[in-house]
């Protein structure tokens, strides 16, 4: 967008104007596993790493037989990264960038390989000074020398802290709304919400801005990566339901309130772990266990067999309890 608009930093390359990370990440590495693969196979979407025999080493096993194209051996070691339009921004930052930061600091001659990058992913790699070492691929490729890194847990490792700090540094918060809701779209959620319309009406009534980290939008406004960081840095209350985007909470200032929408019996610790890691207040609002319509037919247009209902009253009480300070 133009400089006169609310969101000023949507263009690719905004990181060229920000300081680069020049030190070595000070993170625990004793549990980080690095494996060398010869003639390994990288599949960009859905992201997967296979060994020479075609056995899955990382990611999701392809549904069909993989026919990788050969790659010339130029002597480089390549680190596979989950990237591209099928990878949530939170996962890209919390996993792929954390791996790239660690490996990039350890060896200057290591390269990276993965799917074609989105604009926000390009900006993140530019800021870390690693874009020139990234090789995008459109289809499966057999790589002579792969160095695969596995991070323990699901984003809770402190390896993500240096990446978050680098991206956050130099971006000034600008307040759009002190309340932001970062919810997965119905097509990306494992559950259908019976009261989805009521939830969105309540969020609008409580002045929440609706942030879509997949589409990089806040309401009707298109965001760049710096815009998204600035919006989250200014937010004081964040409603979130998607663990895949949990790493984005690292851009919030300490003591911001995180309201997680969970489902009883389907717990995922990622959001709570990230909130604690970055000094955020975290509260979990659990919906009742999902209903499975054994006899009743699904409503017309419904995409999910499992349906649940958000306790809007509990969210309202959480805001009232916290309203004195926010």
Order of alpha helices (4+ residues) and beta strands (2+ residues): beta-beta-beta-beta-beta-alpha-beta-alpha-beta-beta-alpha-beta-beta-alpha-beta-beta-beta-alpha-beta-beta-alpha-beta-beta-beta-alpha
